Amino acid sequence: MDIFGVGLGELVVIVFLLLIVAGPKRSMMWARQAGEYLRQFREAWQRMVNEFREDLGEEGEAFMRTAQEFQRTASEIRHATSTRNVVNQAVRLADGANRKPPLRQAGTASQSTEPHEHGNGASEPPESDAETGDRYGAWQLPPE
C-alpha cells in the first residue's frame, strides 16, 4: 500500500507520533472528527452518483453497464497476461512435465539416448542419461 509516497510502515510511525504529541484525549477527538468528515464525504459522493444516474436515464445506465463490463474484461486480461501469472503457469506446467516417469525394466527400447520423434516432427531430449541416471543430462551443454 502506497498513499502519496507514504508506505504502510511510515504511516504507522506517523500515527504513533501523532498519538504521542496529541495525547489520548485529543487523538480520540481527531479520530471522531475524521470519521465524521469521511461519513459526510461518502454521503455527498452517493448523492452525486444518484443525480448523475438520474440525468443519464436508461441509455446512460446501459452505457455504464457496458463500460463496467469492458473494465472487468480489461482487468481479467491484465491478470491473465501479467508476468507473475504467466511465470507461475509456466512453472506449474514445467513441474508437471518434469515429474519422474514410472520405472521401466532395464534394457527396454524406451531408454535410448536418442531424441524421441513425435508425430508432428518435434523431438524431445531423452528422459535420463543412461550412464549417470541424470534426468537433465540431455539439457546440459557438452564440456568444452
N, C-alpha and C positions, 0 to 999 in steps of 0.2 A: 504494500500500500504506500503510495507516494502522493501526498497532497501539497501542491505548491513547493515541491522540492524538499518537503519535510517527511521523513520516514516515520515508521511506527515507533522505533526506539527514541527518536528525537522528540516525538510528540509526547511520549510518556514522561520524558525528562522535563519538558516544558510544563506539563500539568502538575508534576510533582513540585516544581519550583513555585508555581502559582499557589499551590496549597500551602507551602511553607511561608511565602511572602504575605498572602492574604489572610491566612488563618482559617480555621474551620467554619466560623460563622459567615464571614464574607464569601468564602468559597461556595457554601450552600446557597447563599443569596444569588451569586453569579450563575450557578448551575440552574437554579429555578428560573432566572431571567432568560438564560439562553434557551431553556426548554419552551418558555412562553413565546419567544421570537420564532423558534422553529415551528411551533403549532400555528402561529399566525401566517408564516410563510407557506406552510402546507395548505391552509385554508384558502389563501389568496391564489395559490397555484391551481387548486382544484376548481375554484370559481372561474379562473381564466380559461382552463381547459373546457369546462362546460359551456361557457359563452362561445368559444371557438367552434365547438361541435354544433351548437345551435345555428351559428352563422353559416356553417358549411352545408348543412342539410343532408339528405340521403346520398347524393352523389359524392359529397365530401367524405361521408362515412365509408363508402365503397372504396374511394381513393385511399383513405387512411388504412383500411384493412389490407389493400394491395401493397401499400408501402411497407406495412409491418411484415407481410409475407416475404417480400423481397429482402428486407433486413434480416429475417430469420434464415432465409436461404443463403444469403451472403455470409452470415455468421457460421453456418454449417460448412460452407465451402472453405472459409478461413480455417476452421478447426480441422477439416479433413486434409488440407494441404499444408498445415503448419509443419515446420521442420521437426519439432518434437514428436508429433503424431506419426509422421512418415518414418522417422528413425525407429520409434517403438514398434511399428508394424513390421518393419524390415527385420528387427531383432527377433520378434516373435516368429516370423517366417523362417529365419535362419536357424533358430533354436529347434524348430520342428524338423527342418531338413537335416540338421546335424545330429539327430538322435541316432544312437548306435543301432545298426540293423541287427536283426536276430542272428544268433550264431549259426554258422553253416559248417558242414562237415569238411574236414581237410581234404584237399585235392579236387574240389569241385571246380567247374569251369568258371564260376562266377568270381573267383578270387584272382582273376587275371589282372595284371598291372596295366593292360591296355585300356584306353578310354572306351566307355560303353557307348555304342551308337544308338540313338533313339530313332523313331520313325520319321521325325522331322529333320534329320540330318545333324542335329546338335549332339555334341559329345560332352560327357562329364568325366571328371577325373575318377580314378579308381577309389573304392571306399576305404582301402587301407593299403599301406606299404607292406608288402609281404615279409621283407627282412626285419623291419623294426616294429611292426604292428602299429605304426603311427597312422591314424586316420587322416591326418592332414599333410602327410608327406608329399602327396601329389601336388599340393598347392604351393610348396616351397620352391624357390629358385635353386637350381643346381649350384654347388660351390664352385667358385672361380679358380 
